[in-house]
């Protein structure tokens, strides 16, 4: 019997899938869809595209991983006749429990990744009665019909809830018309690198009609998430929460809150309509929200918002992540409520009481909300910046106190309090005399991770250290956050420093290329981890040093290749990453979490290109050795600025390194860190196929 890496796809299901696809060729259930859409928002005609296109043709040929759908094949997106047990939402899963010391479980899940629609043919009563949506498995979204890719008929996909040290077994069934993978963002996969989910780096993609079994240990707690790591699938909706809780004894923040409910986990995502992949059209919260194609006020009951219910007098842990597709940092806040921030990227920090916080793609923040206000409804507001700011995009959800009418919407507009905070923050950014600055500081809100306020190297190391020690309590920069745990290396440790860069250039054919080290990433044909004994590194890989040795000048020439940066295993590593662009970009590496010890703005491209010389001159400040630098897996690099991160390279393997804006990664802003030598990497099971 032939098997994949861990489990074969049962042959009877393949036959069933083929028969289902054949039936879809002769049966169409789209009658009346356009008429129903007209009842929603009359101003939305320009965006109500045909929803019968399920296969995505990527505009960048270098990122294609399939030869396409056979001519005439229409992929199925109506799953009403299938066994709905395959689409469980895990609400009654036995691993959804209170975590107890010494009690771990083996937890099995099935995730079906498939084509679907917002406002598809299953949406009948849901269009007029929000209470009917769940029973119809209707994804209403923002009221604009558009093709999506769902997990178990949900966007976001169903949340997976575990306890620390549980064993996780997940079967991912690919019902798309193209390959897929699943990445478990925040888990370093120390013992199971082949489960990381990076296509052609740690695994081969899961082909249409196949199943991949992922099996690994939930070896850490925190707010993590899962998402596809192929093409634009994350943007189409293949993502969900992965929440790993600790026992009360191990949870150092347990005394700060009374409830930790999955209903209070929020995924914020900027979205496109139809297949206009480069045009951001809205921001949704847990897949819901108002659209911006009509002029209805925010508190019109025809909008569908996510609602969070709380009881007066109790404290609630809430979790927020940004699934960023375009370059849209967001500001998050809750009307008339302070937020006690206790964790970032699933890592506990010293609590910070704030009015709001900013997120770039893949970042997460957990906070405690004290339900101590009048029993009514309040706006949860999300405001988009950068690409989202051009369309003035924002979104809301509703914090509803028990005692208030369940359907009540807050008064006023969503951004009411956010706009006033923005005016105060803008005043802080303007040069003023000391008395005006003091007044602005006293009126300013406390914001965490504000990408607009960063120390410049021109201000000297003192300004950086002031920000890092949060002396300016109106702005708590990312680098100012303090981990509960000290850094895992002794003082005066000597780090091996690697200099890298994020950049943008235009190819001769006019295509925009996003690059790392001025190299556009070309994916391999052989999975690097599984096939590492099949090739000679120097003949298969490239990197900045090898291209220079070959006489290439990537600042002038177009460099495209498999960019692999080699690092030794079990050494203290430091990365200094410069951003040659004016917009902030989220940095993410697989296989390792890191301590953020430096972050700031240089201000001009010439100095950034010579950042190694700036560093030798002592102009790139770092946190002192005794500081409990924050532990992250994703962090923003300021526009025309830099970050400095440190980690111990104790997880040998091939690990992706990339910008977490999906559009940028697809267009080449990726590389691979090869940590250690081949013999130091874990042996992985052989891959056999029929």
C-alpha positions as CSV (number, residue, x, y, z in Angstrom):
1,X,0.0,0.0,0.0
2,X,1.4,3.4,-1.0
3,X,1.4,6.2,1.5
4,X,2.3,9.9,1.7
5,X,4.5,11.1,4.5
6,X,2.2,10.0,7.2
7,X,-1.1,8.8,5.8
8,X,-2.6,7.8,2.4
9,X,-5.8,9.3,1.1
10,X,-8.4,6.5,1.1
11,X,-9.1,5.4,-2.5
12,X,-12.8,5.4,-2.0
13,X,-12.7,9.2,-1.2
14,X,-10.8,9.9,-4.4
15,X,-13.5,8.0,-6.4
16,X,-16.2,10.0,-4.5
17,X,-14.4,13.3,-5.2
18,X,-14.2,12.5,-9.0
19,X,-17.8,11.6,-9.1
20,X,-18.7,14.8,-7.3
21,X,-16.7,16.9,-9.7
22,X,-18.4,15.2,-12.7
23,X,-21.8,15.8,-11.2
24,X,-20.9,19.5,-10.8
25,X,-20.3,19.7,-14.5
26,X,-24.0,18.9,-15.2
27,X,-25.7,20.6,-12.2
28,X,-25.6,24.3,-11.6
29,X,-27.2,25.9,-8.6
30,X,-26.6,29.6,-9.2
31,X,-30.1,30.6,-10.3
32,X,-31.3,33.8,-8.6
33,X,-27.9,34.7,-7.0
34,X,-27.6,38.0,-8.8
35,X,-31.2,38.9,-7.9
36,X,-30.6,38.2,-4.3
37,X,-27.5,40.3,-4.3
38,X,-29.5,43.4,-5.5
39,X,-31.6,43.2,-2.4
40,X,-28.5,43.8,-0.2
41,X,-26.8,47.1,-1.2
42,X,-27.8,48.8,-4.4
43,X,-24.5,50.6,-4.7
44,X,-22.5,47.4,-4.9
45,X,-23.1,46.5,-8.6
46,X,-19.5,47.2,-9.7
47,X,-18.1,44.5,-7.4
48,X,-20.7,41.7,-7.8
49,X,-18.6,39.6,-10.0
50,X,-19.4,36.1,-11.3
51,X,-18.6,33.5,-8.6
52,X,-18.2,30.5,-10.8
53,X,-14.4,30.9,-11.0
54,X,-12.8,28.7,-8.5
55,X,-9.3,28.3,-10.0
56,X,-6.9,31.1,-9.4
57,X,-4.4,31.9,-12.2
58,X,-1.5,33.7,-10.4
59,X,-0.3,36.7,-12.2
60,X,3.3,35.9,-11.4
61,X,4.5,32.8,-13.3
62,X,7.4,32.2,-10.9
63,X,4.9,31.4,-8.2
64,X,2.8,28.8,-10.1
65,X,2.8,25.4,-8.4
66,X,0.4,23.6,-10.7
67,X,-0.1,23.2,-14.4
68,X,-3.7,24.4,-14.0
69,X,-7.2,23.0,-14.2
70,X,-8.1,20.8,-17.2
71,X,-10.0,22.7,-19.8
72,X,-13.7,22.6,-19.2
73,X,-13.5,21.4,-15.6
74,X,-15.7,23.4,-13.2
75,X,-14.6,23.0,-9.6
76,X,-17.3,22.3,-7.1
77,X,-18.1,24.8,-4.4
78,X,-21.5,23.4,-3.2
79,X,-20.9,20.9,-0.4
80,X,-24.5,20.7,0.8
81,X,-24.8,17.0,-0.1
82,X,-21.6,15.9,1.6
83,X,-21.3,14.4,5.0
84,X,-21.3,17.5,7.3
85,X,-19.3,15.6,9.9
86,X,-16.3,16.3,7.7
87,X,-16.8,20.1,8.3
88,X,-16.8,20.1,12.1
89,X,-16.4,23.4,13.9
90,X,-14.9,21.6,17.0
91,X,-17.2,23.3,19.5
92,X,-17.7,19.9,21.3
93,X,-14.2,18.6,20.8
94,X,-12.8,16.7,23.8
95,X,-9.6,18.7,23.8
96,X,-11.5,21.9,24.4
97,X,-11.2,21.7,28.1
98,X,-9.7,23.3,31.3
99,X,-6.0,22.4,31.3
100,X,-4.9,20.3,34.3
101,X,-1.4,19.5,35.4
102,X,-0.2,16.1,34.1
103,X,-3.2,15.6,31.9
104,X,-2.3,15.8,28.2
105,X,-4.3,14.3,25.3
106,X,-3.9,13.2,21.7
107,X,-6.2,15.6,19.8
108,X,-7.5,14.7,16.3
109,X,-8.9,17.3,13.8
110,X,-9.9,17.3,10.2
111,X,-9.6,20.4,8.1
112,X,-11.2,20.4,4.7
113,X,-9.8,23.2,2.5
114,X,-12.2,24.0,-0.4
115,X,-13.6,26.5,-2.7
116,X,-16.6,28.5,-1.5
117,X,-18.3,31.8,-1.8
118,X,-19.4,34.8,0.2
119,X,-23.2,35.0,-0.5
120,X,-23.2,31.7,-2.3
121,X,-26.2,29.6,-3.3
122,X,-26.6,28.2,0.2
123,X,-27.4,31.7,1.5
124,X,-31.2,31.9,1.5
125,X,-32.7,33.1,4.7
126,X,-29.4,34.3,6.0
127,X,-29.6,37.3,3.7
128,X,-32.5,38.6,5.6
129,X,-32.1,36.9,9.0
130,X,-28.6,36.8,10.5
131,X,-29.7,34.0,12.9
132,X,-30.2,31.6,9.9
133,X,-26.6,32.0,8.7
134,X,-25.0,29.3,10.8
135,X,-27.6,26.6,9.9
136,X,-27.2,27.4,6.2
137,X,-23.4,27.5,6.5
138,X,-23.6,30.9,4.8
139,X,-20.6,33.2,4.8
140,X,-22.2,36.6,4.6
141,X,-19.0,38.6,5.0
142,X,-19.7,42.3,4.2
143,X,-22.6,41.7,1.9
144,X,-20.6,41.6,-1.3
145,X,-20.5,38.3,-3.2
146,X,-17.0,37.0,-4.0
147,X,-15.2,33.6,-4.4
148,X,-13.3,32.5,-1.3
149,X,-11.4,29.5,0.0
150,X,-12.8,28.2,3.2
151,X,-11.9,25.7,5.9
152,X,-14.8,23.5,6.9
153,X,-17.2,26.0,5.4
154,X,-15.9,28.8,7.6
155,X,-13.9,32.0,7.3
156,X,-12.0,32.2,9.5
157,X,-11.5,28.5,9.8
158,X,-12.7,26.8,13.0
159,X,-10.5,27.5,16.0
160,X,-8.3,24.7,17.3
161,X,-8.1,24.8,21.2
162,X,-5.4,22.7,23.0
163,X,-3.5,22.4,26.2
164,X,0.2,22.8,26.3
165,X,2.0,19.5,25.6
166,X,-1.0,17.9,23.9
167,X,-0.2,15.8,20.8
168,X,-1.9,17.2,17.7
169,X,-3.0,15.1,14.7
170,X,-4.6,17.1,11.9
171,X,-5.7,15.7,8.5
172,X,-5.8,18.4,5.9
173,X,-8.0,17.4,3.0
174,X,-7.3,19.4,-0.2
175,X,-10.6,20.0,-2.1
176,X,-9.1,22.9,-4.0
177,X,-8.1,22.8,-7.7
178,X,-4.5,23.5,-6.8
179,X,-1.9,22.4,-4.3
180,X,-2.0,23.6,-0.7
181,X,-0.1,23.3,2.6
182,X,-0.8,24.3,6.2
183,X,1.6,26.3,8.3
184,X,1.3,26.3,12.2
185,X,2.4,29.8,12.8
186,X,4.2,30.3,16.2
187,X,5.3,26.6,16.6
188,X,8.9,26.1,15.9
189,X,8.6,22.4,15.1
190,X,11.8,21.5,16.9
191,X,11.2,17.7,16.8
192,X,9.0,17.7,13.6
193,X,10.5,20.1,11.0
194,X,8.6,18.3,8.2
195,X,5.3,19.5,9.7
196,X,6.1,23.2,9.3
197,X,4.0,23.5,6.2
198,X,6.4,25.5,4.0
199,X,6.0,24.3,0.4
200,X,9.2,22.9,-1.2
201,X,11.1,23.9,1.9
202,X,9.9,21.5,4.6
203,X,7.3,19.5,2.6
204,X,5.9,18.8,-0.8
205,X,2.5,20.5,-1.4
206,X,-0.7,18.5,-0.9
207,X,-2.1,18.0,-4.4
208,X,-5.9,18.3,-5.2
209,X,-7.8,15.3,-3.9
210,X,-5.0,14.3,-1.4
211,X,-4.8,14.4,2.3
212,X,-1.8,15.3,4.4
213,X,-1.5,14.3,8.1
214,X,0.3,16.8,10.3
215,X,1.3,15.4,13.7
216,X,3.2,17.4,16.2
217,X,3.5,18.4,19.9
218,X,1.9,21.6,21.2
219,X,5.1,22.4,23.1
220,X,4.2,25.9,24.0
221,X,1.2,28.0,25.1
222,X,-0.1,31.1,23.5
223,X,-2.2,32.7,20.8
224,X,-1.0,31.1,17.6
225,X,-2.7,30.4,14.3
226,X,-2.7,28.2,11.2
227,X,-2.8,29.2,7.6
228,X,-2.1,28.1,4.1
229,X,1.4,28.8,2.8
230,X,0.7,28.6,-0.9
231,X,0.1,31.5,-3.3
232,X,-2.8,33.7,-2.3
233,X,-4.8,31.1,-0.4
234,X,-4.4,32.8,3.0
235,X,-5.9,35.9,1.4
236,X,-8.8,33.9,0.1
237,X,-9.6,32.7,3.6
238,X,-7.5,29.7,4.5
239,X,-6.6,30.6,8.1
240,X,-7.8,30.1,11.7
241,X,-6.9,30.5,15.4
242,X,-4.7,27.9,17.1
243,X,-5.1,28.6,20.9
244,X,-2.8,26.6,23.2
245,X,-3.6,27.2,26.9
246,X,-1.5,26.5,30.0
247,X,-2.5,25.1,33.3
248,X,-3.4,27.7,35.9
249,X,-0.2,27.0,37.8
250,X,2.0,27.6,34.7
251,X,0.0,30.7,33.5
252,X,1.7,33.7,35.1
253,X,-1.2,36.0,34.1
254,X,-4.1,33.7,35.3
255,X,-4.9,36.0,38.2
256,X,-5.6,38.9,35.9
257,X,-8.8,37.6,34.3
258,X,-11.9,35.6,35.0
259,X,-12.7,34.2,31.6
260,X,-10.7,33.1,28.5
261,X,-13.3,32.2,25.8
262,X,-12.7,31.3,22.2
263,X,-15.6,33.6,21.3
264,X,-13.4,36.5,22.3
265,X,-10.6,35.6,19.7
266,X,-10.7,38.0,16.8
267,X,-9.1,37.7,13.4
268,X,-8.7,40.9,11.5
269,X,-8.2,40.6,7.7
270,X,-8.0,43.0,4.8
271,X,-9.7,41.5,1.8
272,X,-10.0,41.8,-2.0
273,X,-13.1,41.2,-4.1
274,X,-13.3,38.5,-6.8
275,X,-9.8,38.1,-8.3
276,X,-8.6,41.7,-8.0
277,X,-5.7,40.4,-5.9
278,X,-3.8,43.7,-5.7
279,X,-6.7,45.9,-4.7
280,X,-7.7,46.0,-1.0
281,X,-11.4,46.6,-0.7
282,X,-12.3,46.2,3.0
283,X,-11.2,45.0,6.4
284,X,-13.3,42.3,8.2
285,X,-13.3,41.1,11.8
286,X,-14.0,37.4,12.1
287,X,-15.2,37.5,8.5
288,X,-17.9,40.1,9.2
289,X,-18.4,43.9,8.9
290,X,-19.9,46.7,7.0
291,X,-18.9,47.4,3.4
292,X,-17.8,50.7,2.1
293,X,-19.7,50.6,-1.2
294,X,-22.8,52.2,0.4
295,X,-23.5,55.4,2.4
296,X,-25.3,53.8,5.2
297,X,-24.2,55.0,8.7
298,X,-22.2,52.6,10.8
299,X,-25.0,51.9,13.2
300,X,-27.5,50.9,10.5
301,X,-28.9,47.4,11.4
302,X,-28.4,46.2,7.8
303,X,-24.7,45.8,8.5
304,X,-23.5,42.6,10.1
305,X,-20.9,42.9,12.8
306,X,-19.2,40.4,15.0
307,X,-20.5,40.7,18.6
308,X,-18.7,39.9,21.8
309,X,-20.8,39.4,24.9
310,X,-19.6,40.3,28.4
311,X,-21.1,40.4,31.9
312,X,-20.6,43.5,34.0
313,X,-18.0,43.1,36.8
314,X,-15.9,40.4,35.1
315,X,-12.6,40.5,33.4
316,X,-12.0,38.8,30.0
317,X,-8.9,37.7,28.1
318,X,-9.2,38.6,24.5
319,X,-7.0,37.7,21.6
320,X,-6.5,39.6,18.4
321,X,-4.4,38.7,15.3
322,X,-4.0,40.4,11.9
323,X,-4.1,38.2,8.8
324,X,-2.6,40.9,6.6
325,X,-2.8,40.4,2.9
326,X,-2.0,43.9,1.7
327,X,0.4,46.3,3.5
328,X,-2.3,47.5,5.9
329,X,-1.2,48.0,9.5
330,X,-4.2,48.5,11.7
331,X,-5.0,50.3,15.0
332,X,-7.2,48.4,17.4
333,X,-9.2,49.9,20.3
334,X,-12.5,49.6,22.2
335,X,-14.7,52.6,22.9
336,X,-14.5,53.8,26.6
337,X,-12.3,50.9,27.7
338,X,-8.7,50.5,28.6
339,X,-6.8,47.4,27.5
340,X,-4.4,45.6,29.7
341,X,-2.0,44.0,27.2
342,X,-0.4,40.8,28.6
343,X,1.0,38.9,25.6
344,X,2.3,39.4,22.0
345,X,2.8,36.6,19.5
346,X,1.8,34.2,22.2
347,X,4.6,35.3,24.5
348,X,3.8,36.7,27.9
349,X,5.0,40.3,28.7
350,X,4.9,42.6,31.7
351,X,1.3,44.1,31.5
352,X,0.9,47.4,29.8
353,X,-2.3,49.4,30.3
354,X,-3.1,51.1,27.0
355,X,-5.9,52.8,25.0
356,X,-5.1,50.8,21.9
357,X,-2.4,49.0,19.9
358,X,-1.2,48.6,16.3
359,X,-0.7,45.4,14.4
360,X,1.2,44.5,11.3
361,X,0.5,41.3,9.4
362,X,0.9,38.1,11.6
363,X,1.3,40.0,14.9
364,X,-0.9,39.1,17.8
365,X,-1.8,40.8,21.0
366,X,-3.7,39.4,24.0
367,X,-5.3,41.8,26.5
368,X,-7.6,41.8,29.5
369,X,-10.8,43.8,29.3
370,X,-12.4,44.8,32.5
371,X,-16.2,45.0,31.9
372,X,-16.7,48.0,34.3
373,X,-18.7,50.4,32.1
374,X,-22.4,51.0,31.8
375,X,-24.4,48.0,30.5
376,X,-24.8,48.9,26.8
377,X,-23.0,48.3,23.5
378,X,-19.7,49.8,22.6
379,X,-17.7,50.0,19.3
380,X,-14.7,47.8,18.8
381,X,-12.8,49.8,16.2
382,X,-10.1,48.8,13.6
383,X,-8.6,51.5,11.4
384,X,-6.4,50.7,8.5
385,X,-3.3,52.6,7.4
386,X,-0.9,52.6,4.5
387,X,-2.7,50.8,1.6
388,X,-5.9,50.8,3.5
389,X,-5.7,54.5,4.3
390,X,-6.0,55.3,0.6
391,X,-9.5,54.0,0.6
392,X,-10.2,55.2,4.2
393,X,-10.9,51.6,5.3
394,X,-12.0,50.8,8.8
395,X,-14.1,48.2,10.5
396,X,-16.1,47.6,13.6
397,X,-17.3,44.9,15.9
398,X,-19.7,45.3,18.9
399,X,-18.8,44.8,22.6
400,X,-22.3,44.1,24.1
401,X,-22.9,44.0,27.8
402,X,-25.4,41.6,29.2
403,X,-28.4,43.7,30.2
404,X,-28.3,45.7,27.0
405,X,-30.6,44.7,24.1
406,X,-28.9,41.9,22.2
407,X,-29.4,43.5,18.8
408,X,-28.5,47.1,19.9
409,X,-25.7,48.9,18.0
410,X,-23.6,51.5,19.6
411,X,-24.4,55.2,19.0
412,X,-22.2,57.3,16.7
413,X,-19.7,56.1,14.2
414,X,-17.0,53.4,14.6
415,X,-14.0,55.7,14.5
416,X,-15.3,58.4,16.9
417,X,-12.8,57.9,19.6
418,X,-10.1,56.7,17.2
419,X,-10.2,59.9,15.2
420,X,-9.7,62.1,18.3
421,X,-6.7,59.9,19.4
422,X,-5.3,60.3,15.9
423,X,-5.4,64.1,16.1
424,X,-3.5,64.0,19.4
425,X,-1.0,61.6,18.0
426,X,-0.5,63.7,14.9
427,X,0.3,66.7,17.1
428,X,3.0,64.7,18.8
429,X,4.6,64.1,15.4
430,X,4.9,67.8,14.7
431,X,7.8,69.8,15.9
432,X,6.8,72.1,18.8
433,X,8.3,73.9,21.7
434,X,8.7,72.1,25.0
435,X,5.5,73.4,26.7
436,X,3.3,72.4,23.7
437,X,5.0,69.0,23.7
438,X,4.2,68.6,27.4
439,X,0.6,69.4,26.9
440,X,0.3,67.0,24.0
441,X,1.9,64.3,26.0
442,X,-0.5,64.7,28.9
443,X,-3.5,64.5,26.5
444,X,-2.1,61.7,24.4
445,X,-3.5,58.2,24.5
446,X,-1.3,55.3,25.4
447,X,-0.6,53.3,22.2
448,X,1.5,50.2,21.9
449,X,3.4,49.2,18.7
450,X,2.6,52.5,16.9
451,X,4.5,52.1,13.6
452,X,4.3,55.9,13.1
453,X,6.5,56.8,16.1
454,X,10.0,55.4,16.0
455,X,13.3,56.7,17.3
456,X,15.7,57.9,14.7
457,X,19.4,57.2,14.8
458,X,20.0,60.9,14.4
459,X,18.6,61.4,17.9
460,X,21.3,59.2,19.4
461,X,21.3,56.2,21.6
462,X,19.7,58.1,24.5
463,X,16.4,58.6,22.6
464,X,16.3,54.9,21.8
465,X,16.8,54.0,25.4
466,X,14.1,56.4,26.5
467,X,11.7,54.7,24.2
468,X,12.9,51.3,25.2
469,X,12.3,52.0,28.9
470,X,8.9,53.5,28.1
471,X,9.7,56.8,29.8
472,X,7.4,58.4,27.2
473,X,4.3,56.7,28.4
474,X,2.2,57.9,25.5
475,X,3.9,55.5,23.2
476,X,5.2,52.1,24.1
477,X,7.2,50.9,21.1
478,X,7.5,47.2,20.3
479,X,11.1,47.2,21.5
480,X,10.0,48.6,24.8
481,X,7.8,45.6,25.7
482,X,9.4,43.5,28.4
483,X,9.2,39.7,28.4
484,X,8.5,37.9,31.7
485,X,11.5,35.7,31.0
486,X,15.1,36.9,30.8
487,X,17.1,36.4,27.6
488,X,18.5,32.8,27.4
489,X,22.1,33.9,27.0
490,X,24.6,35.3,29.5
491,X,25.8,38.9,29.5
492,X,28.5,39.9,27.1
493,X,27.6,37.1,24.7
494,X,29.3,37.6,21.3
495,X,26.8,37.2,18.5
496,X,27.5,36.4,14.9
497,X,25.8,39.2,13.0
498,X,24.1,38.9,9.6
499,X,23.0,41.9,7.6
500,X,19.9,41.7,5.4
501,X,17.5,43.9,3.6
502,X,13.9,44.3,2.3
503,X,13.6,46.1,-1.0
504,X,11.6,46.8,-4.1
505,X,12.5,47.1,-7.8
506,X,10.8,47.0,-11.2
507,X,11.7,44.3,-13.7
508,X,12.3,45.1,-17.3
509,X,8.8,43.9,-18.2
510,X,7.3,46.3,-15.7
511,X,6.6,43.8,-13.0
512,X,7.1,44.9,-9.4
513,X,9.5,42.6,-7.6
514,X,9.8,42.6,-3.8
515,X,13.2,41.3,-2.7
516,X,15.3,40.1,0.2
517,X,19.0,41.1,-0.1
518,X,18.0,42.5,-3.5
519,X,17.3,39.0,-4.7
520,X,13.8,37.8,-5.9
521,X,13.1,34.3,-4.6
522,X,12.6,31.5,-7.1
523,X,11.1,28.4,-5.3
524,X,12.9,25.1,-5.8
525,X,11.5,22.0,-7.5
526,X,12.8,19.7,-4.8
527,X,11.7,20.1,-1.2
528,X,14.9,21.3,0.6
529,X,14.5,19.3,3.8
530,X,13.5,16.0,2.2
531,X,16.0,16.3,-0.7
532,X,19.0,17.8,1.0
533,X,21.2,14.9,0.1
534,X,20.3,15.1,-3.6
535,X,22.1,18.4,-4.6
536,X,25.3,20.3,-4.0
537,X,24.5,23.5,-2.1
538,X,26.8,25.8,-4.1
539,X,25.3,24.7,-7.4
540,X,21.7,24.8,-6.3
541,X,21.5,27.8,-3.9
542,X,22.4,31.4,-4.3
543,X,22.8,34.3,-1.8
544,X,24.2,37.8,-1.8
545,X,27.8,36.5,-1.2
546,X,27.7,33.9,-4.0
547,X,26.3,36.4,-6.5
548,X,29.0,38.9,-5.7
549,X,31.6,36.2,-6.1
550,X,30.2,35.5,-9.6
551,X,30.5,39.2,-10.5
552,X,26.8,40.1,-10.2
553,X,25.7,43.5,-8.9
554,X,22.2,43.0,-7.7
555,X,21.7,46.7,-7.0
556,X,22.0,47.2,-10.8
557,X,21.1,43.8,-12.2
558,X,18.0,41.8,-11.8
559,X,18.9,38.8,-9.5
560,X,16.4,35.9,-9.3
561,X,17.3,32.6,-7.7
562,X,16.8,30.3,-4.8
563,X,18.1,32.6,-2.0
564,X,19.5,30.5,0.9
565,X,21.3,32.2,3.8
566,X,23.5,29.8,5.6
567,X,24.0,30.0,9.4
568,X,25.8,27.7,11.8
569,X,23.8,25.6,14.3
570,X,23.9,26.1,18.1
571,X,25.4,29.6,17.9
572,X,24.2,33.0,19.2
573,X,22.8,34.7,16.0
574,X,22.0,38.3,15.4
575,X,20.2,39.7,12.3
576,X,20.2,43.3,11.4
577,X,17.5,43.8,8.7
578,X,17.1,47.1,6.8
579,X,14.0,48.3,5.1
580,X,14.8,50.2,1.9
581,X,11.2,51.3,1.4
582,X,9.2,54.1,3.0
583,X,6.4,51.8,4.3
584,X,6.6,49.4,7.2
585,X,7.0,45.7,6.5
586,X,6.4,42.7,8.8
587,X,9.4,40.4,9.2
588,X,8.8,36.7,10.0
589,X,11.0,33.6,10.3
590,X,10.0,30.0,10.7
591,X,11.6,27.6,13.1
592,X,12.8,30.2,15.6
593,X,11.3,32.9,17.8
594,X,13.6,35.8,18.5
595,X,14.3,38.7,20.9
596,X,13.8,42.2,19.5
597,X,16.8,44.2,20.8
598,X,16.8,47.1,18.3
599,X,14.4,49.0,16.1
600,X,14.5,52.5,14.6
601,X,14.6,54.8,11.6
602,X,17.7,55.7,9.6
603,X,15.8,58.0,7.2
604,X,17.7,57.7,3.9
605,X,18.5,54.9,1.5
606,X,22.2,55.7,1.2
607,X,22.8,55.2,4.9
608,X,20.7,52.0,4.9
609,X,22.8,50.5,2.1
610,X,25.8,51.1,4.3
611,X,24.1,49.9,7.5
612,X,27.1,47.7,8.3
613,X,29.3,50.7,8.5
614,X,26.8,52.6,10.6
615,X,26.8,49.6,13.0
616,X,30.6,49.6,13.2
617,X,30.4,53.3,14.1
618,X,28.1,52.4,17.0
619,X,25.1,54.2,15.5
620,X,22.7,51.3,15.8
621,X,21.7,51.1,19.5
622,X,20.7,47.9,21.2
623,X,19.0,47.1,24.4
624,X,21.4,46.4,27.4
625,X,22.1,42.8,28.2
626,X,20.1,42.8,31.4
627,X,16.9,43.9,29.6
628,X,14.2,41.3,29.2
629,X,13.8,41.9,25.5
630,X,10.4,40.9,24.1
631,X,10.0,37.5,22.4
632,X,8.4,37.6,19.0
633,X,7.9,35.6,15.8
634,X,6.8,38.6,13.7
635,X,7.7,42.2,13.9
636,X,7.5,45.4,11.9
637,X,10.5,46.9,10.2
638,X,9.9,50.7,10.1
639,X,10.0,52.5,6.8
640,X,13.6,53.5,5.9
641,X,14.5,51.8,9.2
642,X,15.9,48.6,10.7
643,X,15.4,45.9,13.3
644,X,17.9,43.9,15.3
645,X,16.8,40.5,16.5
646,X,18.7,37.8,18.3
647,X,18.2,34.0,18.8
648,X,20.1,30.8,19.5
649,X,20.2,28.7,16.3
650,X,19.4,25.5,18.2
651,X,16.8,24.2,15.6
652,X,18.8,23.0,12.6
653,X,16.9,22.8,9.3
654,X,15.6,24.8,6.4
655,X,13.4,27.7,7.6
656,X,11.5,30.3,5.6
657,X,12.3,33.9,6.1
658,X,9.9,36.4,4.5
659,X,7.8,39.5,4.6
660,X,4.4,38.5,5.9
661,X,2.4,40.7,3.6
662,X,1.0,38.0,1.3
663,X,1.2,40.2,-1.8
664,X,4.9,40.8,-1.2
665,X,5.8,37.2,-0.4
666,X,4.1,36.0,-3.6
667,X,6.1,38.6,-5.6
668,X,9.5,37.4,-4.3
669,X,10.2,38.8,-0.8
670,X,11.2,35.4,0.6
671,X,14.4,33.6,1.4
672,X,15.5,30.5,3.3
673,X,17.7,30.2,6.4
674,X,19.7,27.0,6.3
675,X,20.7,26.5,9.9
676,X,23.4,23.9,10.5
677,X,24.7,21.2,8.2
678,X,22.7,18.4,6.6
679,X,23.9,15.9,9.2
680,X,22.7,18.0,12.1
681,X,19.1,18.1,10.8
682,X,16.4,15.8,12.0
683,X,15.8,12.6,9.9
684,X,12.4,12.8,8.3
685,X,10.2,9.9,7.1
686,X,10.6,8.9,3.4
687,X,7.9,10.3,1.1
688,X,6.3,7.6,-1.1
689,X,3.6,8.3,-3.7
690,X,1.4,6.0,-5.8
